[in-house]
């Protein structure tokens, strides 16, 4: 059976923990080699490279690549991942307000398994802006459906943090 490009990218990412900090460049080289196989202008290339820079502790290198991937039309699941990861990197670089702008529309977008990651990252951005109650509300709202009990109560408490009159 022939491995697809996607399979090989997934296999590469499965090895990231095999690369200690001093070998981070080796991991990025693996990703760069895979990206070199893509057609010119593919949004997947800058996304994978941004993810590699980000995952090896270099958010300042990742941010322009995430932006490039999104500008090239990265959408769907990977587009949503790019927005989450870009927002996190921006927060780490002292620009949480831009992360809030990127992720807030995602709250009303199509639901998928990334919903909780959107809320958690948005909560961190909000907290970095001193908007802890809003962030806590998002986190409690995301947590509530996963609880074995008290889902309704926690969802109500989450809403009350930002809308006390309801």
DSSP file (Angstrom, degrees, kcal/mol; ACC not computed):
  #  RESIDUE AA STRUCTURE BP1 BP2  ACC     N-H-->O    O-->H-N    N-H-->O    O-->H-N    TCO  KAPPA ALPHA  PHI   PSI    X-CA   Y-CA   Z-CA
    1    1 A X              0   0    0      0, 0.0     2,-0.4     0, 0.0     0, 0.0   0.000 360.0 360.0 360.0 134.9    0.0    0.0    0.0
    2    2 A X        -     0   0    0      1,-0.0     2,-0.3     0, 0.0     0, 0.0  -0.692 360.0-129.0 -87.4 130.8    1.3    3.4   -0.9
    3    3 A X        -     0   0    0     -2,-0.4     2,-0.1     1,-0.1    -1,-0.0  -0.601  22.4-136.0 -76.9 136.8    1.4    6.1    1.7
    4    4 A X     >  -     0   0    0     -2,-0.3     4,-2.1     1,-0.1     5,-0.2  -0.375  26.0-104.7 -82.8 169.4   -0.2    9.3    0.8
    5    5 A X  H  > S+     0   0    0      1,-0.2     4,-2.5     2,-0.2     5,-0.2   0.917 124.0  54.1 -58.7 -43.4    1.4   12.7    1.5
    6    6 A X  H  > S+     0   0    0      1,-0.2     4,-2.6     2,-0.2    -1,-0.2   0.900 107.0  50.8 -58.9 -42.3   -1.2   13.2    4.3
    7    7 A X  H  > S+     0   0    0      1,-0.2     4,-2.4     2,-0.2    -1,-0.2   0.906 110.9  48.6 -61.9 -41.8   -0.1    9.8    5.8
    8    8 A X  H  X S+     0   0    0     -4,-2.1     4,-2.1     2,-0.2    -2,-0.2   0.863 110.7  50.2 -69.9 -35.4    3.5   10.9    5.7
    9    9 A X  H  X S+     0   0    0     -4,-2.5     4,-2.6     2,-0.2    -2,-0.2   0.937 111.7  48.4 -65.3 -45.4    2.8   14.3    7.3
   10   10 A X  H  X S+     0   0    0     -4,-2.6     4,-1.7     1,-0.2    -2,-0.2   0.898 111.2  50.8 -60.6 -40.4    0.8   12.6   10.1
   11   11 A X  H  < S+     0   0    0     -4,-2.4     4,-0.5     2,-0.2    -1,-0.2   0.894 109.6  50.6 -65.0 -39.3    3.7   10.1   10.6
   12   12 A X  H >< S+     0   0    0     -4,-2.1     3,-1.6     1,-0.2     4,-0.2   0.942 110.2  48.8 -63.0 -46.9    6.1   13.0   10.8
   13   13 A X  H >< S+     0   0    0     -4,-2.6     3,-1.4     1,-0.3     4,-0.3   0.817 101.9  64.0 -63.9 -29.1    4.0   14.8   13.4
   14   14 A X  T 3< S+     0   0    0     -4,-1.7    -1,-0.3     1,-0.2     3,-0.2   0.679 103.0  50.6 -67.1 -15.5    3.7   11.6   15.4
   15   15 A X  T X  S+     0   0    0     -3,-1.6     3,-2.7    -4,-0.5     4,-0.3   0.392  74.3 106.7-101.5   2.9    7.5   11.8   15.9
   16   16 A X  G X  S+     0   0    0     -3,-1.4     3,-1.7     1,-0.3    -1,-0.2   0.837  75.5  58.5 -55.7 -34.3    7.7   15.4   17.2
   17   17 A X  G 3  S+     0   0    0      1,-0.3    -1,-0.3    -4,-0.3    -2,-0.1   0.618  93.4  68.7 -71.7  -9.5    8.4   14.2   20.7
   18   18 A X  G <  S+     0   0    0     -3,-2.7     2,-0.7     1,-0.1    -1,-0.3   0.509  87.9  76.9 -81.2  -4.7   11.5   12.4   19.4
   19   19 A X  S <  S-     0   0    0     -3,-1.7    -1,-0.1    -4,-0.3     5,-0.0  -0.875  72.5-156.3-111.3 100.3   13.1   15.8   18.7
   20   20 A X    >   -     0   0    0     -2,-0.7     3,-2.7     1,-0.1     4,-0.1  -0.213  40.8 -90.3 -66.5 168.3   14.4   17.5   21.8
   21   21 A X  G >  S+     0   0    0      1,-0.3     3,-1.6     2,-0.2     4,-0.3   0.840 127.4  57.7 -50.4 -40.5   14.8   21.3   21.7
   22   22 A X  G 3  S+     0   0    0      1,-0.3    -1,-0.3     2,-0.1     3,-0.2   0.644 110.4  44.9 -70.2 -11.5   18.4   21.1   20.4
   23   23 A X  G X> S+     0   0    0     -3,-2.7     4,-1.4     1,-0.1     3,-0.8   0.127  75.8 113.8-114.2  19.3   17.1   19.0   17.4
   24   24 A X  H <> S+     0   0    0     -3,-1.6     4,-2.3     1,-0.3     5,-0.2   0.868  73.8  58.2 -57.9 -37.9   14.1   21.2   16.6
   25   25 A X  H 3> S+     0   0    0     -4,-0.3     4,-1.9     1,-0.2    -1,-0.3   0.838 101.1  56.7 -63.1 -32.0   15.7   22.2   13.3
   26   26 A X  H <> S+     0   0    0     -3,-0.8     4,-1.6     2,-0.2    -1,-0.2   0.911 107.3  47.8 -65.7 -41.4   15.8   18.6   12.3
   27   27 A X  H  X S+     0   0    0     -4,-1.4     4,-2.0     1,-0.2     3,-0.2   0.938 110.7  50.8 -64.2 -45.2   12.1   18.2   12.8
   28   28 A X  H  X S+     0   0    0     -4,-2.3     4,-2.9     1,-0.2    -1,-0.2   0.855 106.4  56.2 -61.5 -33.2   11.4   21.4   10.8
   29   29 A X  H  X S+     0   0    0     -4,-1.9     4,-2.3     2,-0.2    -1,-0.2   0.878 104.2  53.0 -65.3 -37.4   13.6   20.0    8.0
   30   30 A X  H  X S+     0   0    0     -4,-1.6     4,-1.6    -3,-0.2    -2,-0.2   0.938 112.5  44.3 -61.4 -46.3   11.4   16.9    7.9
   31   31 A X  H  X S+     0   0    0     -4,-2.0     4,-2.6     1,-0.2    -2,-0.2   0.920 111.2  54.0 -64.6 -43.9    8.3   19.1    7.5
   32   32 A X  H  X S+     0   0    0     -4,-2.9     4,-2.0     1,-0.2    -1,-0.2   0.884 106.2  53.0 -58.3 -39.3   10.1   21.3    4.9
   33   33 A X  H  < S+     0   0    0     -4,-2.3     4,-0.4     2,-0.2    -1,-0.2   0.892 110.9  46.3 -64.9 -38.9   10.9   18.2    2.8
   34   34 A X  H >< S+     0   0    0     -4,-1.6     3,-1.3     1,-0.2     4,-0.3   0.904 110.5  52.8 -68.2 -41.3    7.3   17.2    2.8
   35   35 A X  H >< S+     0   0    0     -4,-2.6     3,-1.9     1,-0.3    -2,-0.2   0.853  98.2  65.8 -62.2 -34.8    6.2   20.7    1.9
   36   36 A X  T 3< S+     0   0    0     -4,-2.0    -1,-0.3     1,-0.3    -2,-0.2   0.707  94.2  60.9 -61.7 -19.0    8.6   20.8   -1.0
   37   37 A X  T <  S+     0   0    0     -3,-1.3    -1,-0.3    -4,-0.4    -2,-0.2   0.623  86.8  96.7 -81.6 -13.6    6.5   18.0   -2.6
   38   38 A X  S <  S-     0   0    0     -3,-1.9     3,-0.1    -4,-0.3     2,-0.0  -0.361  85.6 -96.0 -78.2 155.3    3.3   20.2   -2.7
   39   39 A X    >   -     0   0    0      1,-0.1     3,-1.9    -2,-0.1     6,-0.2  -0.356  54.3 -84.8 -64.6 150.2    2.2   22.2   -5.8
   40   40 A X  T 3  S+     0   0    0      1,-0.3    -1,-0.1    -4,-0.1    -4,-0.0  -0.289 115.0  19.9 -54.2 134.8    3.3   25.8   -5.9
   41   41 A X  T 3  S+     0   0    0      1,-0.3    -1,-0.3    -3,-0.1     2,-0.1   0.455  82.4 152.0  84.8   0.9    0.9   28.1   -4.0
   42   42 A X    X>  -     0   0    0     -3,-1.9     4,-0.7     1,-0.2     3,-0.6  -0.444  43.4-144.7 -65.2 134.0   -0.7   25.3   -1.9
   43   43 A X  H 3> S+     0   0    0     29,-0.2     4,-1.4     1,-0.2    -1,-0.2   0.681  93.5  72.5 -71.9 -15.4   -1.9   26.7    1.4
   44   44 A X  H 3> S+     0   0    0      2,-0.2     4,-2.7     1,-0.2     5,-0.2   0.856  88.5  61.5 -67.5 -33.6   -0.9   23.4    3.1
   45   45 A X  H <> S+     0   0    0     -3,-0.6     4,-2.5     1,-0.2     5,-0.2   0.972 107.4  38.8 -59.6 -59.9    2.8   24.3    2.9
   46   46 A X  H  X S+     0   0    0     -4,-0.7     4,-2.7     1,-0.2    -1,-0.2   0.844 115.2  56.0 -63.5 -29.6    2.9   27.4    5.0
   47   47 A X  H  X S+     0   0    0     -4,-1.4     4,-2.6     2,-0.2    -1,-0.2   0.958 110.4  43.2 -64.4 -48.4    0.4   25.9    7.4
   48   48 A X  H  X S+     0   0    0     -4,-2.7     4,-2.0     1,-0.2    -2,-0.2   0.895 116.1  48.5 -64.7 -39.2    2.6   22.8    8.1
   49   49 A X  H  X S+     0   0    0     -4,-2.5     4,-2.6    -5,-0.2     5,-0.2   0.918 111.2  49.8 -67.1 -42.1    5.7   25.0    8.3
   50   50 A X  H  X S+     0   0    0     -4,-2.7     4,-3.0    -5,-0.2     5,-0.2   0.930 110.4  50.8 -59.5 -45.0    4.0   27.4   10.7
   51   51 A X  H  X S+     0   0    0     -4,-2.6     4,-2.9     1,-0.2    -1,-0.2   0.891 110.1  50.1 -60.7 -39.5    2.9   24.5   12.8
   52   52 A X  H  X S+     0   0    0     -4,-2.0     4,-0.9     2,-0.2    -1,-0.2   0.921 112.7  45.5 -67.0 -43.7    6.4   23.2   12.9
   53   53 A X  H ><>S+     0   0    0     -4,-2.6     5,-2.6     2,-0.2     3,-0.6   0.936 115.9  47.8 -61.9 -45.3    7.9   26.5   13.9
   54   54 A X  H ><5S+     0   0    0     -4,-3.0     3,-1.7     1,-0.2    -2,-0.2   0.926 110.1  50.7 -61.5 -46.7    5.1   27.0   16.5
   55   55 A X  H 3<5S+     0   0    0     -4,-2.9    -1,-0.2     1,-0.3    -2,-0.2   0.639 108.5  53.5 -70.8 -13.7    5.5   23.5   18.0
   56   56 A X  T <<5S-     0   0    0     -4,-0.9    -1,-0.3    -3,-0.6    -2,-0.2   0.078 126.3 -95.4-109.1  23.1    9.3   24.0   18.3
   57   57 A X  T < 5S+     0   0    0     -3,-1.7     2,-0.2     1,-0.1    -3,-0.2   0.715  91.7 113.4  82.2  22.8    8.9   27.2   20.3
   58   58 A X    >>< +     0   0    0     -5,-2.6     4,-1.3    -6,-0.1     3,-1.2  -0.533  23.4 157.9-125.8  67.3    9.2   29.9   17.6
   59   59 A X  H 3> S+     0   0    0      1,-0.3     4,-2.4    -2,-0.2    -1,-0.1   0.809  72.3  64.3 -61.8 -29.3    5.8   31.6   17.3
   60   60 A X  H 3> S+     0   0    0      1,-0.2     4,-0.5     2,-0.2    -1,-0.3   0.810 106.6  43.6 -65.0 -28.2    7.4   34.7   15.8
   61   61 A X  H <> S+     0   0    0     -3,-1.2     4,-0.6     2,-0.1    -1,-0.2   0.766 113.4  53.4 -81.6 -28.4    8.4   32.6   12.8
   62   62 A X  H  X S+     0   0    0     -4,-1.3     4,-2.6     1,-0.2     3,-0.4   0.878  93.3  69.3 -75.3 -39.3    5.0   30.8   12.7
   63   63 A X  H  X S+     0   0    0     -4,-2.4     4,-2.3     1,-0.3     5,-0.2   0.892  99.8  45.2 -53.2 -51.9    2.7   33.9   12.6
   64   64 A X  H  X S+     0   0    0     -4,-0.5     4,-2.1     1,-0.2    -1,-0.3   0.856 113.8  51.5 -63.8 -30.6    3.6   35.1    9.1
   65   65 A X  H  X S+     0   0    0     -4,-0.6     4,-2.6    -3,-0.4    -1,-0.2   0.893 108.4  50.1 -72.2 -39.5    3.3   31.5    7.7
   66   66 A X  H  X S+     0   0    0     -4,-2.6     4,-2.4     2,-0.2     5,-0.2   0.934 111.6  49.7 -60.1 -44.6   -0.2   31.1    9.3
   67   67 A X  H  X S+     0   0    0     -4,-2.3     4,-2.6    -5,-0.2    -2,-0.2   0.908 110.6  49.9 -60.8 -41.3   -1.2   34.3    7.7
   68   68 A X  H  X S+     0   0    0     -4,-2.1     4,-2.0     2,-0.2    -1,-0.2   0.922 109.4  51.1 -63.3 -44.3    0.1   33.2    4.4
   69   69 A X  H  <>S+     0   0    0     -4,-2.6     5,-2.2     1,-0.2     4,-0.2   0.924 113.2  45.1 -59.5 -45.1   -1.7   29.9    4.6
   70   70 A X  H ><5S+     0   0    0     -4,-2.4     3,-1.4     1,-0.2    -1,-0.2   0.898 111.4  52.7 -66.6 -39.9   -5.0   31.7    5.4
   71   71 A X  H 3<5S+     0   0    0     -4,-2.6    -1,-0.2     1,-0.3    -2,-0.2   0.825 104.5  57.0 -64.6 -30.8   -4.4   34.2    2.6
   72   72 A X  T 3<5S-     0   0    0     -4,-2.0    -1,-0.3    -5,-0.2   -29,-0.2   0.492 130.6 -93.9 -78.9  -2.7   -3.9   31.4    0.1
   73   73 A X  T < 5 +     0   0    0     -3,-1.4     2,-0.2     1,-0.2    -3,-0.2   0.638  59.6 169.9 103.8  15.6   -7.3   30.0    1.0
   74   74 A X      < +     0   0    0     -5,-2.2    -1,-0.2    -6,-0.2     2,-0.2  -0.441  22.7 151.5 -59.4 124.5   -6.7   27.5    3.8
   75   75 A X    >>  +     0   0    0     -2,-0.2     4,-1.7     4,-0.1     3,-0.5  -0.686  24.9  43.5-141.0-167.3  -10.2   26.7    5.0
   76   76 A X  H 3> S-     0   0    0      1,-0.2     4,-2.3    -2,-0.2     5,-0.2  -0.273 118.0 -16.5  62.6-147.1  -12.2   23.9    6.6
   77   77 A X  H 3> S+     0   0    0      1,-0.2     4,-2.3     2,-0.2    -1,-0.2   0.911 143.5  45.6 -59.3 -48.1  -10.7   22.0    9.4
   78   78 A X  H <> S+     0   0    0     -3,-0.5     4,-2.7     1,-0.2    -1,-0.2   0.865 110.6  54.9 -67.1 -34.4   -7.1   23.0    8.8
   79   79 A X  H  X S+     0   0    0     -4,-1.7     4,-2.0     2,-0.2    -1,-0.2   0.909 109.0  47.6 -62.5 -40.7   -8.2   26.6    8.3
   80   80 A X  H  X S+     0   0    0     -4,-2.3     4,-2.2     2,-0.2    -2,-0.2   0.908 111.0  51.0 -66.9 -41.0   -9.9   26.5   11.7
   81   81 A X  H  X S+     0   0    0     -4,-2.3     4,-3.0     1,-0.2     5,-0.3   0.915 108.0  53.5 -59.7 -42.4   -6.7   24.9   13.2
   82   82 A X  H  X S+     0   0    0     -4,-2.7     4,-2.9     1,-0.2     5,-0.2   0.898 108.6  49.2 -61.0 -40.1   -4.7   27.7   11.7
   83   83 A X  H  X S+     0   0    0     -4,-2.0     4,-2.3     2,-0.2    -1,-0.2   0.904 112.9  47.0 -66.9 -40.6   -6.8   30.3   13.3
   84   84 A X  H  X S+     0   0    0     -4,-2.2     4,-2.2     2,-0.2    -2,-0.2   0.956 116.9  42.9 -62.7 -50.1   -6.6   28.6   16.7
   85   85 A X  H  X S+     0   0    0     -4,-3.0     4,-2.4     1,-0.2    -2,-0.2   0.889 114.0  50.5 -67.2 -40.4   -2.8   28.2   16.4
   86   86 A X  H  X S+     0   0    0     -4,-2.9     4,-2.9    -5,-0.3    -1,-0.2   0.924 110.4  50.7 -62.3 -44.0   -2.3   31.8   15.0
   87   87 A X  H  X S+     0   0    0     -4,-2.3     4,-2.3    -5,-0.2    12,-0.2   0.899 110.5  49.0 -61.4 -41.1   -4.4   33.2   17.9
   88   88 A X  H  X S+     0   0    0     -4,-2.2     4,-2.4     2,-0.2    -1,-0.2   0.923 112.5  47.7 -64.2 -44.4   -2.3   31.3   20.4
   89   89 A X  H  X S+     0   0    0     -4,-2.4     4,-1.5     2,-0.2    -2,-0.2   0.917 110.4  51.8 -63.6 -43.0    0.9   32.5   18.9
   90   90 A X  H  <>S+     0   0    0     -4,-2.9     5,-3.3     1,-0.2     3,-0.3   0.913 109.7  50.0 -60.0 -42.5   -0.3   36.1   18.7
   91   91 A X  H ><5S+     0   0    0     -4,-2.3     3,-1.9     1,-0.2     5,-0.3   0.929 109.0  51.7 -60.7 -44.7   -1.2   35.9   22.4
   92   92 A X  H 3<5S+     0   0    0     -4,-2.4    -1,-0.2     1,-0.3    -2,-0.2   0.765 109.4  51.3 -63.7 -24.3    2.2   34.5   23.2
   93   93 A X  T 3<5S-     0   0    0     -4,-1.5    -1,-0.3    -3,-0.3    -2,-0.2   0.280 126.9 -98.5 -96.2  10.0    3.8   37.4   21.3
   94   94 A X  T < 5S+     0   0    0     -3,-1.9    -3,-0.2    -5,-0.1     3,-0.1   0.709  95.8 108.5  85.0  21.3    1.7   40.0   23.3
   95   95 A X    >>< +     0   0    0     -5,-3.3     4,-1.1    -6,-0.2     3,-0.9  -0.363  25.5 145.2-123.8  53.2   -1.0   40.5   20.7
   96   96 A X  H 3>  +     0   0    0     -5,-0.3     4,-2.3     1,-0.2     5,-0.2   0.790  64.9  67.6 -64.5 -27.5   -4.1   38.9   22.3
   97   97 A X  H 3> S+     0   0    0      1,-0.2     4,-1.9     2,-0.2    -1,-0.2   0.876  99.9  50.2 -61.9 -35.5   -6.6   41.4   20.9
   98   98 A X  H <> S+     0   0    0     -3,-0.9     4,-2.0     2,-0.2    -1,-0.2   0.871 107.9  53.9 -69.2 -35.4   -5.9   40.1   17.4
   99   99 A X  H  X S+     0   0    0     -4,-1.1     4,-2.4   -12,-0.2     5,-0.2   0.900 106.9  51.3 -62.2 -40.8   -6.4   36.5   18.6
  100  100 A X  H  X S+     0   0    0     -4,-2.3     4,-2.5     1,-0.2    -2,-0.2   0.920 109.6  50.2 -61.6 -43.8   -9.8   37.6   20.0
  101  101 A X  H  X S+     0   0    0     -4,-1.9     4,-0.6     1,-0.2    -1,-0.2   0.873 113.2  46.4 -63.4 -37.3  -10.7   39.1   16.6
  102  102 A X  H  < S+     0   0    0     -4,-2.0     4,-0.3     1,-0.1    -1,-0.2   0.892 120.2  36.4 -70.9 -40.4   -9.7   35.9   14.8
  103  103 A X  H >X S+     0   0    0     -4,-2.4     3,-0.9     1,-0.2     4,-0.7   0.768  96.6  76.4 -91.3 -26.4  -11.5   33.5   17.1
  104  104 A X  H >< S+     0   0    0     -4,-2.5     3,-1.4     1,-0.3     4,-0.4   0.904  96.0  50.5 -55.2 -44.6  -14.7   35.3   18.1
  105  105 A X  G >< S+     0   0    0     -4,-0.6     3,-1.2     1,-0.3     4,-0.3   0.794  99.3  67.7 -63.5 -24.5  -16.4   34.6   14.7
  106  106 A X  G X4 S+     0   0    0     -3,-0.9     3,-0.7    -4,-0.3    -1,-0.3   0.741  85.5  70.0 -66.5 -22.0  -15.5   30.9   15.1
  107  107 A X  G << S+     0   0    0     -3,-1.4    -1,-0.3    -4,-0.7    -2,-0.2   0.809 106.5  38.2 -64.3 -28.0  -17.9   30.7   18.0
  108  108 A X  G <  S+     0   0    0     -3,-1.2    -1,-0.2    -4,-0.4    -2,-0.2   0.384 100.3  99.7-102.7   2.0  -20.8   31.0   15.5
  109  109 A X  S <  S-     0   0    0     -3,-0.7    -3,-0.1    -4,-0.3     0, 0.0  -0.137  91.4 -57.3 -79.1 179.6  -19.2   28.9   12.8
  110  110 A X        -     0   0    0      1,-0.1     2,-0.2     5,-0.0    -1,-0.2  -0.318  63.3-115.0 -58.2 138.9  -19.9   25.3   12.0
  111  111 A X        +     0   0    0     -3,-0.1     2,-0.3     2,-0.1    -1,-0.1  -0.515  48.5 145.5 -80.2 142.3  -19.4   23.0   15.0
  112  112 A X    >   -     0   0    0     -2,-0.2     3,-1.8   -35,-0.0     4,-0.2  -0.883  65.8 -70.1-156.0-171.2  -16.7   20.4   15.0
  113  113 A X  T 3  S+     0   0    0      1,-0.3     3,-0.3    -2,-0.3     4,-0.3   0.591 122.9  66.2 -67.7  -8.9  -14.2   18.7   17.4
  114  114 A X  T 3> S+     0   0    0      1,-0.2     4,-2.5     2,-0.1    -1,-0.3   0.471  70.0  99.0 -89.3  -2.3  -12.2   21.9   17.6
  115  115 A X  H <> S+     0   0    0     -3,-1.8     4,-2.3     1,-0.2    -1,-0.2   0.898  84.1  46.5 -52.1 -46.9  -15.0   23.9   19.3
  116  116 A X  H  > S+     0   0    0     -3,-0.3     4,-2.8    -4,-0.2    -1,-0.2   0.869 110.8  52.6 -67.5 -35.6  -13.4   23.4   22.8
  117  117 A X  H  > S+     0   0    0     -4,-0.3     4,-2.5     2,-0.2     5,-0.3   0.884 108.3  51.8 -65.9 -37.9  -10.0   24.4   21.5
  118  118 A X  H  X S+     0   0    0     -4,-2.5     4,-2.6     2,-0.2     5,-0.2   0.955 113.3  44.1 -59.8 -49.7  -11.5   27.6   20.0
  119  119 A X  H  X S+     0   0    0     -4,-2.3     4,-2.5    -5,-0.2    -2,-0.2   0.898 113.8  49.4 -65.2 -41.0  -13.1   28.4   23.4
  120  120 A X  H  X S+     0   0    0     -4,-2.8     4,-1.9     2,-0.2    -1,-0.2   0.925 114.8  43.7 -65.1 -43.7  -10.0   27.5   25.4
  121  121 A X  H  X S+     0   0    0     -4,-2.5     4,-2.3     2,-0.2    -2,-0.2   0.904 114.1  50.1 -69.4 -40.7   -7.7   29.6   23.2
  122  122 A X  H  X S+     0   0    0     -4,-2.6     4,-2.8    -5,-0.3    -2,-0.2   0.897 108.4  54.2 -62.5 -39.6  -10.1   32.5   23.1
  123  123 A X  H  X S+     0   0    0     -4,-2.5     4,-2.5    -5,-0.2    -2,-0.2   0.901 107.9  49.5 -61.4 -41.0  -10.4   32.3   26.9
  124  124 A X  H  X S+     0   0    0     -4,-1.9     4,-2.3     2,-0.2    -1,-0.2   0.919 111.4  48.9 -63.9 -43.1   -6.6   32.7   27.2
  125  125 A X  H  X S+     0   0    0     -4,-2.3     4,-0.9     2,-0.2    -2,-0.2   0.929 112.2  48.7 -61.1 -45.0   -6.6   35.7   24.8
  126  126 A X  H ><>S+     0   0    0     -4,-2.8     5,-2.9     1,-0.2     3,-0.8   0.912 110.1  51.5 -61.8 -42.6   -9.4   37.3   26.8
  127  127 A X  H ><5S+     0   0    0     -4,-2.5     3,-2.0     1,-0.3     5,-0.2   0.891 104.4  56.8 -61.9 -39.6   -7.6   36.6   30.1
  128  128 A X  H 3<5S+     0   0    0     -4,-2.3    -1,-0.3     1,-0.3    -2,-0.2   0.739 106.8  51.0 -64.0 -20.8   -4.4   38.3   28.6
  129  129 A X  T <<5S-     0   0    0     -4,-0.9    -1,-0.3    -3,-0.8    -2,-0.2   0.321 124.5-104.7 -95.2   5.9   -6.6   41.3   28.0
  130  130 A X  T < 5S+     0   0    0     -3,-2.0     2,-0.5    -5,-0.1     3,-0.2   0.658  87.4 123.8  80.4  15.7   -7.9   41.3   31.6
  131  131 A X     >< +     0   0    0     -5,-2.9     4,-2.0     1,-0.2     3,-0.2  -0.424  23.1 149.3-105.8  56.1  -11.3   39.9   30.6
  132  132 A X  H  >  +     0   0    0     -2,-0.5     4,-3.2    -5,-0.2     5,-0.2   0.843  64.4  57.3 -62.2 -38.6  -11.1   36.9   32.9
  133  133 A X  H  > S+     0   0    0     -3,-0.2     4,-2.3     1,-0.2    -1,-0.2   0.914 108.9  46.9 -61.7 -42.1  -14.8   36.6   33.5
  134  134 A X  H  > S+     0   0    0     -3,-0.2     4,-2.0     2,-0.2    -1,-0.2   0.915 113.9  48.4 -64.4 -42.0  -15.5   36.3   29.8
  135  135 A X  H  X S+     0   0    0     -4,-2.0     4,-2.3     2,-0.2    -2,-0.2   0.928 111.4  48.8 -63.7 -45.3  -12.7   33.7   29.5
  136  136 A X  H  X S+     0   0    0     -4,-3.2     4,-2.9     1,-0.2     5,-0.3   0.885 108.4  55.5 -62.2 -38.5  -14.0   31.7   32.5
  137  137 A X  H  X S+     0   0    0     -4,-2.3     4,-2.4    -5,-0.2    -1,-0.2   0.921 108.7  47.5 -59.4 -44.5  -17.5   31.8   31.0
  138  138 A X  H  X S+     0   0    0     -4,-2.0     4,-2.1     2,-0.2    -2,-0.2   0.921 113.3  47.6 -62.5 -44.6  -16.2   30.3   27.8
  139  139 A X  H  X S+     0   0    0     -4,-2.3     4,-2.4     2,-0.2    -2,-0.2   0.923 113.1  47.1 -66.1 -44.4  -14.2   27.6   29.6
  140  140 A X  H  X S+     0   0    0     -4,-2.9     4,-2.6     1,-0.2    -1,-0.2   0.905 111.7  52.1 -63.1 -39.9  -17.1   26.6   31.8
  141  141 A X  H  X S+     0   0    0     -4,-2.4     4,-0.6    -5,-0.3    -1,-0.2   0.868 112.2  45.7 -63.0 -36.3  -19.4   26.5   28.8
  142  142 A X  H  < S+     0   0    0     -4,-2.1     4,-0.3    -5,-0.2    -2,-0.2   0.862 115.8  46.5 -73.5 -36.0  -17.0   24.2   27.0
  143  143 A X  H >X S+     0   0    0     -4,-2.4     3,-2.0     1,-0.2     4,-0.6   0.864  94.5  76.9 -73.6 -37.2  -16.5   22.0   30.0
  144  144 A X  H >< S+     0   0    0     -4,-2.6     3,-1.5     1,-0.3    -1,-0.2   0.835  90.0  52.3 -48.5 -48.8  -20.2   21.6   31.0
  145  145 A X  T 3< S+     0   0    0     -4,-0.6    -1,-0.3     1,-0.3    -2,-0.1   0.726 107.0  55.7 -64.6 -17.8  -21.2   19.1   28.3
  146  146 A X  T <4 S+     0   0    0     -3,-2.0    -1,-0.3    -4,-0.3    -2,-0.2   0.555  85.1 101.9 -89.9  -8.3  -18.3   16.8   29.3
  147  147 A X  S << S-     0   0    0     -3,-1.5     4,-0.2    -4,-0.6     3,-0.1  -0.483  71.9-136.7 -77.5 145.8  -19.3   16.6   33.0
  148  148 A X  S    S+     0   0    0     -2,-0.2     2,-0.3     1,-0.1    -1,-0.1   0.762  88.8   5.0 -71.9 -22.8  -21.1   13.4   34.2
  149  149 A X  S    S+     0   0    0      1,-0.1    -1,-0.1    -5,-0.1    -3,-0.0  -0.925 112.9  46.2-147.5 169.1  -23.5   15.6   36.2
  150  150 A X     >  +     0   0    0     -2,-0.3     4,-2.7    -3,-0.1     5,-0.3   0.642  61.2 138.7  71.3  18.0  -24.3   19.3   36.7
  151  151 A X  H  > S+     0   0    0      1,-0.2     4,-2.4     2,-0.2     5,-0.2   0.940  73.6  45.1 -58.5 -48.1  -24.2   20.2   33.0
  152  152 A X  H  > S+     0   0    0      2,-0.2     4,-2.3     1,-0.2    -1,-0.2   0.921 114.2  48.7 -63.8 -44.7  -27.2   22.5   33.2
  153  153 A X  H  > S+     0   0    0      1,-0.2     4,-2.7     2,-0.2    -1,-0.2   0.934 112.8  47.1 -61.6 -46.8  -26.0   24.2   36.3
  154  154 A X  H  X S+     0   0    0     -4,-2.7     4,-2.5     1,-0.2    -1,-0.2   0.896 111.1  51.5 -64.6 -39.7  -22.5   24.8   34.9
  155  155 A X  H  X S+     0   0    0     -4,-2.4     4,-2.0    -5,-0.3    -1,-0.2   0.907 111.8  47.8 -62.5 -40.9  -23.9   26.1   31.6
  156  156 A X  H  X S+     0   0    0     -4,-2.3     4,-2.4     2,-0.2    -2,-0.2   0.915 111.3  49.9 -65.8 -42.7  -26.1   28.5   33.6
  157  157 A X  H  X S+     0   0    0     -4,-2.7     4,-1.4     2,-0.2    -2,-0.2   0.897 108.6  54.0 -62.1 -39.5  -23.2   29.7   35.8
  158  158 A X  H  X S+     0   0    0     -4,-2.5     4,-0.6     1,-0.2     3,-0.4   0.931 110.8  45.0 -60.5 -46.1  -21.1   30.2   32.6
  159  159 A X  H >X S+     0   0    0     -4,-2.0     4,-2.5     1,-0.2     3,-1.0   0.897 108.8  57.4 -64.0 -40.1  -23.8   32.5   31.2
  160  160 A X  H 3< S+     0   0    0     -4,-2.4    -1,-0.2     1,-0.3    -2,-0.2   0.770  94.0  67.4 -65.7 -25.4  -24.3   34.3   34.5
  161  161 A X  H 3< S+     0   0    0     -4,-1.4    -1,-0.3    -3,-0.4     3,-0.2   0.847 118.6  21.4 -62.4 -32.9  -20.6   35.3   34.5
  162  162 A X  H << S+     0   0    0     -3,-1.0    -2,-0.2    -4,-0.6     2,-0.2   0.620 135.2  36.9-110.7 -17.6  -21.1   37.6   31.5
  163  163 A X    ><  +     0   0    0     -4,-2.5     3,-1.8    -5,-0.1    -1,-0.2  -0.617  63.9 169.1-131.7  73.1  -24.9   38.2   31.7
  164  164 A X  T 3  S+     0   0    0      1,-0.3    -4,-0.1    -3,-0.2    -1,-0.1   0.702  73.2  61.2 -62.7 -20.0  -25.7   38.4   35.4
  165  165 A X  T 3         0   0    0      1,-0.2    -1,-0.3    -5,-0.0    -5,-0.1   0.543 360.0 360.0 -85.1  -6.4  -29.3   39.7   34.8
  166  166 A X    <         0   0    0     -3,-1.8    -1,-0.2    -7,-0.1    -2,-0.1   0.478 360.0 360.0 -85.8 360.0  -30.4   36.5   32.9
